[in-house]
């Protein structure tokens, strides 16, 4: 029942942070996109999280959901 530091979980949290940053990035409007020639790059469309039972996947998802500004 104790939470221990886990390097793999730390890496996943960095991926969650990148997902949130991308999801909250303002889109370039149609006219600006046409003038600038820029597109809205989509690099992360979601996260597939897998691992052995008891590694903390659900806990990480709960933390991300509760702390995210995406909601």
C-alpha positions, 0 to 999 in steps of 0.5 A: 500500500505504499507509493514508491518512486518509479522511473517508468511512472515519471516518464509517463507523467512527462508524456501526459504533460506533453499531451495536455500541452498539445491539447490546450494549445490554441489552434491557428485560425483559418485566415491566419493559417492561410496567410502564414502557411502554418498548420496545426501540428498534431504529434500526440493524439492519445496515449496507450498505457500498458504494463503489468498488474500493480504498476500504477497505470490506473493511479497515473490516469487518475492523477492526470485526469484530476489535475488536467486542465483539459476537462 
